[in-house]
Structure formats: C-alpha cells, structure tokens
C-alpha cells in the first residue's frame, strides 16, 4: 500500500468521496485500516433501522412473512431481548448521524410486535447517541411510531415526522 494511504485522514477522505454503499462495504473488508475508515462512512446515514437491528444475536430475530398472501417479509423478534443482546448494535449505532426512513408509502420493514417489544424494553443506552437528523413516516406504524421518539438524543438537530403526530407523544417532551 502506498505510504500516503497509511494516513487515516486520507483514507477517510477517500471513503467520503465514494457514493456506493456496496463499494464501501467491500473496502471495509480490505484490511483493518480500511475497515475503520469505511465503516464510519457506511453507518453514518441509514434509510432504515433494519441494518442495526440485524446486528442483534441471530437467535433473537427473524424475517417473517408479514401476511399470508404477501411475499414481503418483516423483522420480528423471536424472544425477549436482554441488555447484553444490544452490545453489537451499540458498536455501529454510535456511528449513525442520520436516519431517514423511507416515506414513499412502502410499509415498514419492522413488525409492529417488534416495535412494541422494543418500546417496552428498550436498549440500556441511547440507541443512536450521535443522531443529528431523524425522519420517519407515521403511516403504517400507527401508535408504534413512539419507538422512533426513543431515538431522540441531545445531538438531534432535525426532526421530520411525515404524517399525523402520534397520540400520547407530547411536543414539549420532544423539545426538551
């Protein structure tokens, strides 16, 4: 490897110029040096919580059919989560700065029961401590969009709720 590529700032700059998530993923597997630089960029902006939730232990979740007649699959939990289950999620969640769920009418890829369970027993830490930009639809989530309000941290600068404001969520509590 060329000597200039040993400088972390240059590796980060190269990763920042890449516009392909697939390319960043491949670059993260080149070496330990590139792993760090590419993963920072790879996890910085997400369009779904699914990549993070899939880091939970394999025996705790599955992608199940959403309806008998639908080929679409949704994330569901297969057992209660423990604080230890969230450890691999934290490794990547601290890198997330923007979460912009799709608002194009595509139904959510997370099962309502999974959202309910995560609302009742959230992770033992702020899931996205460096989140600055949060955007999500309420259509399809109903009252379960409350889970997204658990993602709000002091670093949040932009909050976009597409659809009706969820019942039971105080605007003043969110503003604090």
ABEGO torsion letter per residue (X at the ends): XBAAAABAAAAAAAAAABABAAAAAAAAAABAAAAAAAAAAAAABBABAAAAAAABBAAABBBBBABAABABBBBBBABBBBAAAAAAAAAAAAABABBBBBAAGBBBABBAAAAAAAAABBBABBABAABABBBBBABGAEAAAAAAAAABBAABABBBBBEBBBBGBBAAAAAX
